[in-house]
Amino acid sequence: MKHLILGTAGHIDHGKTSLVRALTGIDTDRLKEEKARGITIELGFAHLELSRDITFGIVDVPGHEKFVRAMVAGVGGMDVVMLVIAADEGIMPQTREHLDILRLLGVKSGLVALTKSDMVDKEWLELVTEETREFVAGSFLENTPIVPVSARTGAGLDVLKKKLALLADVASEKRREGHFRLPVDRVFTVAGFGTVVTGTLLSGEIAVGNELALLPTGREGRVRSIQAHGCKVDKGAAGQRLAVNLQGVDLDEVRRGDVVTPRGVFQPTRVVDARLDYLHTATRELKHRAGVRLHSATYDVQAQVILLDRDALRPGDSAYVQLRLNEPVLLISGDSYILRTASPATTVGGGVVLDPFPPRRRRRNEEAIQLLASLDGREDRCIISLIVGQSLLSGISFEDLLLRSGIPRKPAEAALAALLSSGDIVQMAREPRILLGREAFATLKKVLLDEVATYVTANPLKNGIGKEELKTRLPQRSDQRFYTPLLLALEHEGKLLPDRDIVKLTGQISRPTRSTANLGDAIILFLQERGIEAPTVKEIMERLRCDEKCVRDTMAMLTRNGDAVRVSHDLFYAGAVLSGLRDKLVSYLQDKGGITPPEYRNITGLSRKYLIPLLEYFDSEKVTIRLGDSRVLRKR
């Protein structure tokens, strides 16, 4: 079945509520004050089943200028609108403002109902019809039906239903793929059940048992039960009016303007980039940093308009802007909004959200304007490429990309696959997927390459830099997980050569200078002279009158060449001496089966200073294995 939302719009006392009651038999004025004053103050709801295949959820909005906030809350989910104009009065101020709001919020389908047609004669009705046709010219209602009706006599109701059915046939349903979003327009409690919220499901599907979060507060709960048009259901789909019973949420923890979402999916924001269409009916220019009220879905928040490419916006113009909100709300790319001024209280403009999590922007930045123009154009590959590119060296996760772009998951996956294949985007991590632009990837490779070159220039006796040390030299704003794919890419390109725990420049060979070669020879002689009681680094420094860095760099070179062996951080042996100690140990173990430190001391004459480091070295070299206090030969 096709589920659509039909909304009313129009001036106060033009018969919107009476027309809904005549169509459905449901009185949408539920408040005592509404009954007493004879006007609609809050949103009213009904439903109309046009056929087995089409059901309308009806939202009846207030027409009084004081209740525009409630009116906007009802427009957010409309698929089809019924603009109501009383035949005896014609076009009135709220008729004009409501049509502006409908256009700014992206309503694309509807018709005009001329109510109270029984109260005027034929000539007057023709005059009002012509006036209405001129009024809607140039809007989305320009070529739609204008249907005279009477809620009192029933005249024209059958024609109205047929016209609505024709509109419903061609109207598009809201997206059922993706995550659910239910802006709350009403909150109440039911004895024995607890908190209930109502709203129009804007996307996805919501089911009993779903874990949920209320944004922007983040309060978490679960879906206990769901009703659609007064009937209990297990699941609600996008485009339906729903009442959702919330488990784990108290009445005072939710209000109109909150949004019911899946837990852990969406995030509220306080800054958005958007396109702003400034109405030609506005009475003055909109200045940079002007204060306004932003209305979208069911919320209303104070905002400041940052004009990105000018100092003032003239009536009738459009521009890309940044809207800075006084409190966090849930907005995603593609959401429509309107702006109203406080004095006079009137609608002045609106548009569509392009980037709900923009970076800090400098005004008059051509690159930023280019990105927003692409987002406005909605070409998936271009949008994804620009957003990833502007994430610079930080990259962006795929989930954040979906939130910022507003592109549904499947089309985004398809566009991303093409960009990955072309190399315009590189995937740097798998869980979560983190993406980096081609230029940022090249920049980070150059950073690593330069770091290795700088290091080996400063340390000519070393073949390369330690892998872990190189990893720490990535820019702080980059993710450490980028290191491995960067290193693999540089190795594939033949620029770097990972070798165990170090990274070398390709073709890099350490060549000792004459002075360092002489120092190496002197150290080897000293090691051989000391025999089994090898000197420490400090003793070598004192003997040869060298600083520690010079000694350690030379020892690293001797170790690579096989002339010396590093037993511990501070202890190096001549290769032949260490081989003799090893042979003596192996021979003893082959004869006795095991050896303790005291026994090894007895056969070598070594003190504990050398004994323990040597035994631990032979363990690390897999010659022996420790069992309690003894060592035995490791089986090969």
Buried (B, 14 or more C-beta within 10 A) or exposed (E): EBBBBBBBBBBBBBBBBBBBBBBBEBBBBBEEEBEEEEBBBBBBBBBBEBEEEBBBBBBBBBBBBEBBBBBBBBBBBBBBBBBBBBBBBBBBEBBBBBBBBBBBBBBBBBBBBBBBBBBBEEEBBEBBBEEBBEBBEEBBBEEBBBBBBBBBEEBBBEEBBEBBBEBBEEBEBBEBEBBBBBBBBBBEEEEEEBBBBBBBBBBBBBEBEBEBBBBBBEBEBBBBBBBBBEEEBEBBBBBBBBBBBBBBBEBEBBBBBBBBBBBEBBBBBBBBBBBBBBBEBBEEBBEBEBEBBBBBBBBBBEBBBBBBBBEBBEBEBEBBBBBBBEEBBBBBBBBBBBBBBEEEEBBBBBBBBBBBBBEEBEEEEEEBBBBBBBBBEBEBBBBBBBBBBBBBBBBBBBEBBBBBBBBBEEBBEEBBEBBEEEEBBBBBBEEEBBBBBBEBBEBBBEBBBEBBBEBBEEBEBBBBBBBEEBBEBBEEEBBEBBBEBBBEBBBEEEBBBBEEEBBBBEEBEBEBEEEBEEBBEBBBEBBBEBEBEBBBBEEBBEBBEBEEEBBBBBBBBBBBEEBBBBBBEBBBBBBEBBEBBBEBBBEBBEEEEBBEBEBBBEBBEBEEEBBBBBBBBBBEEEBBEEEEEBBBBBEE
